[in-house]
Amino acid sequence: MPSWPVPLAAAVTAAQLGVDRAAAADLLRFGDAVSDVADGQPPDHAAFADLDLAVARWAASRRSCPTGDGISIVVTGARGQAQLKPREVRSLVRLLVVAGIVTSARLSSVTLLAVAADPELQARVRARPADAARVVEEALRRDPPLRFVLRQAAAGDVVACRLDEANRDPAAHPDPDHFDIDRDEPHLAFGAGVHRCPGAGLARRQAKVLLQTALARTSALAPAGDATWDRDRHLQGPAAVPLRFATGPPGIPGTR
């Protein structure tokens, strides 16, 4: 995955859990392992085991000395939350890594790519940074990181809900393949109802801040080659987004 979005997503997830940035290496390794499995590669059992050991260590530390962070809350039952069992804590951290790093980084990557590849759109967002939020929404609509979710119907059947296909339904989204940040129709990238992703706001904010910061610190962004995309049954998004950028005033050489 790209080198800009991943460190940000890892740092934010580490902060949620209450672990230092050095521990983010364990989170990143597990996130990479999950991505590999989703791509059909053999699982990295060592990465899964190392993360579980790290979680057990973090949980034991917070039980004896809570610090008010995310792990402390779930292992002590603070703030009215249920006190989770060790197995539940492991599952929660695994879920946070996948949702907080893997999918969030892919969303940020799609957002950067869309702006870098469209000079007119890039000029608009540079002039109106608030429109970065609209870019994020359209990236979620056209290329949601999570392709489908499973839901159980009232009759007991398990239904696979294709979020990516719903977001490109021409009946709901005219000219669905066109990237248009002026759309107003809602999308299903984060699900809906009681199953709506609880981290939707944070994912949106990460992608928006990263895009705004990238534009504020450069004078030009452009693709430096074709993006490498990962598309498997569950997830999709750029695995690499090579970019060229200029740091000097517009029109002055300095591109890297």
C-alpha positions in Angstrom: 0.0 0.0 0.0 1.1 3.6 -0.5 3.7 5.1 1.9 1.7 8.3 2.7 -1.7 6.8 3.8 -0.4 3.8 5.7 1.7 5.5 8.4 -1.2 7.9 9.1 -3.7 5.1 9.4 -1.4 3.1 11.6 -0.6 6.0 13.9 -4.3 6.8 14.3 -5.2 3.2 15.1 -2.3 2.9 17.5 -3.5 6.1 19.3 -7.1 4.6 19.5 -5.7 1.5 21.2 -3.3 3.4 23.4 -0.1 1.8 22.2 3.0 3.7 21.1 4.0 4.2 17.5 6.7 1.6 17.8 4.0 -1.0 18.4 2.4 0.1 15.2 4.8 -2.2 13.4 2.9 -5.2 14.8 -0.3 -3.6 13.6 1.1 -3.0 10.1 2.4 -6.5 9.8 -1.0 -8.0 10.7 -2.7 -5.6 8.2 -0.4 -6.7 5.5 -1.1 -10.4 6.4 -4.8 -9.8 6.2 -4.4 -8.1 2.8 -2.4 -11.1 1.5 -5.0 -13.6 2.7 -7.7 -11.5 0.9 -5.6 -11.6 -2.2 -5.6 -15.4 -2.0 -2.1 -15.8 -0.6 -1.2 -18.3 2.2 -1.8 -16.8 5.6 1.2 -15.5 7.6 0.5 -17.4 10.8 3.5 -15.7 12.5 2.0 -12.3 12.0 -1.3 -13.4 13.5 0.4 -15.0 16.4 2.7 -12.0 17.1 -0.3 -9.6 17.1 -2.2 -11.9 19.5 0.8 -12.0 21.9 1.1 -8.2 21.7 -2.6 -7.7 22.4 -2.4 -10.1 25.4 0.6 -8.1 26.7 -1.2 -4.7 26.2 -4.4 -6.1 27.9 -2.5 -7.4 30.9 -0.8 -4.1 31.4 -4.1 -2.1 31.2 -5.9 -4.4 33.6 -3.3 -3.7 36.3 -2.9 0.0 35.4 -5.7 1.4 33.2 -4.7 4.5 31.2 -8.1 5.5 29.8 -7.2 4.4 26.2 -9.2 2.0 24.0 -7.7 -1.2 25.4 -8.2 0.0 29.0 -11.8 0.7 28.4 -12.7 -2.7 26.9 -10.6 -4.8 29.5 -11.9 -2.9 32.6 -15.4 -2.2 31.5 -14.9 1.6 32.0 -17.3 4.2 30.8 -20.2 1.8 31.0 -18.8 -0.5 28.4 -18.9 -4.3 28.7 -15.8 -5.9 30.1 -14.5 -8.1 27.3 -12.9 -11.5 27.6 -9.4 -12.0 26.2 -10.7 -13.7 23.0 -13.1 -10.8 22.5 -10.3 -8.3 22.9 -8.1 -10.1 20.3 -11.0 -10.1 17.9 -11.7 -6.4 18.5 -8.1 -5.4 17.9 -7.9 -7.5 14.7 -11.1 -5.8 13.5 -9.7 -2.3 14.3 -6.5 -3.1 12.4 -8.4 -4.2 9.3 -10.9 -1.4 9.4 -8.5 1.3 10.8 -5.5 0.6 8.6 -6.2 -1.6 5.6 -9.5 0.0 4.4 -8.7 3.5 5.6 -5.4 3.6 3.8 -7.0 2.3 0.6 -9.6 5.1 0.9 -6.9 7.7 1.3 -5.0 6.3 -1.7 -8.1 6.4 -4.0 -8.7 10.0 -2.9 -5.1 11.0 -3.7 -5.1 9.2 -7.0 -8.4 10.9 -8.1 -7.0 14.3 -7.5 -3.5 13.7 -8.9 -5.0 12.3 -12.1 -7.4 15.2 -12.8 -5.7 18.6 -13.1 -9.0 20.5 -13.1 -10.2 18.7 -10.0 -6.9 19.3 -8.3 -7.0 23.1 -9.1 -10.5 23.3 -7.6 -9.6 21.6 -4.4 -6.4 23.6 -4.0 -8.6 26.8 -4.4 -11.3 25.4 -2.1 -9.8 23.0 0.4 -13.3 22.3 1.9 -14.1 20.4 -1.3 -11.7 17.7 -0.2 -14.6 16.3 1.8 -16.6 15.9 -1.5 -13.6 14.1 -3.1 -13.6 11.6 -0.2 -17.4 11.0 -0.6 -17.1 10.4 -4.3 -14.1 8.1 -3.8 -16.2 6.1 -1.3 -19.0 6.0 -3.8 -17.1 4.9 -6.9 -14.4 2.7 -5.3 -15.4 1.6 -1.8 -12.5 -0.3 0.0 -14.9 -2.9 1.2 -16.6 -4.7 -1.7 -19.4 -6.6 0.2 -20.8 -7.4 3.6 -22.6 -10.4 4.8 -26.0 -10.1 6.5 -28.5 -12.6 7.8 -32.0 -12.3 6.5 -35.1 -12.8 8.6 -35.6 -16.3 7.1 -32.1 -17.3 8.2 -30.3 -17.1 4.9 -27.0 -15.3 4.6 -26.9 -12.6 2.0 -23.9 -11.1 0.4 -24.6 -7.3 -0.1 -22.4 -6.0 -2.9 -21.5 -2.4 -1.8 -19.4 -1.7 -4.8 -22.1 -2.8 -7.3 -24.8 -0.8 -5.4 -22.6 2.3 -5.5 -22.4 2.0 -9.3 -26.1 1.3 -9.9 -27.1 3.7 -12.7 -30.6 3.9 -11.3 -29.2 5.5 -8.2 -26.1 7.1 -9.6 -26.3 8.5 -13.2 -23.1 7.9 -15.2 -21.8 5.8 -12.3 -18.2 5.4 -13.6 -17.7 9.1 -13.9 -15.9 10.7 -10.9 -18.1 13.7 -10.0 -17.7 15.4 -6.6 -20.9 17.4 -7.1 -23.1 14.4 -6.6 -25.6 14.6 -3.8 -27.1 11.1 -3.8 -26.1 8.9 -0.8 -23.9 5.9 -1.1 -23.5 2.6 0.8 -19.7 2.4 1.3 -20.2 2.3 5.0 -23.3 0.2 5.1 -26.6 1.5 6.5 -28.9 1.3 9.5 -27.7 -0.4 12.7 -24.9 -2.1 10.7 -23.4 1.2 9.6 -19.6 1.3 10.2 -18.9 3.1 13.5 -15.6 4.3 12.2 -17.0 6.1 9.2 -16.4 9.6 10.6 -12.8 8.8 11.4 -12.1 7.2 8.0 -13.5 10.2 6.3 -11.5 12.6 8.4 -8.2 10.8 7.8 -8.7 10.8 4.0 -9.7 14.5 4.0 -6.8 15.6 6.2 -4.3 13.6 4.2 -5.5 15.1 0.9 -5.6 18.7 2.2 -2.2 18.3 3.7 -0.7 16.9 0.5 -2.1 19.7 -1.5 -1.0 22.4 1.1 2.6 21.1 1.1 2.9 20.8 -2.7 2.3 23.0 -5.7 1.5 20.1 -8.1 0.7 16.4 -7.9 0.6 14.0 -10.9 0.7 10.3 -11.5 4.3 8.9 -12.0 3.0 5.7 -13.6 0.1 3.4 -13.4 -1.4 2.7 -10.0 -1.3 -1.0 -9.0 -4.8 -2.1 -7.9 -5.7 -5.0 -5.6 -9.2 -6.4 -6.2 -10.2 -9.6 -4.4 -13.5 -10.9 -3.2 -13.6 -8.7 -0.1 -11.4 -5.6 -0.6 -10.3 -3.3 -3.3 -8.0 -0.3 -3.7 -4.6 0.8 -4.9 -1.7 -1.3 -3.7 0.7 1.4 -5.0 0.1 5.0 -6.2 3.3 6.4 -7.7 3.1 10.2 -7.7 5.3 13.1 -8.9 5.0 16.2 -6.9 6.5 19.8 -6.9 7.2 21.7 -3.8 8.0 25.1 -5.2 5.5 27.7 -6.4 3.5 26.7 -9.5 5.5 26.8 -12.7 8.9 26.6 -10.9 10.9 23.4 -11.3 11.2 21.2 -8.2 9.3 18.1 -9.1 10.2 14.9 -7.4 
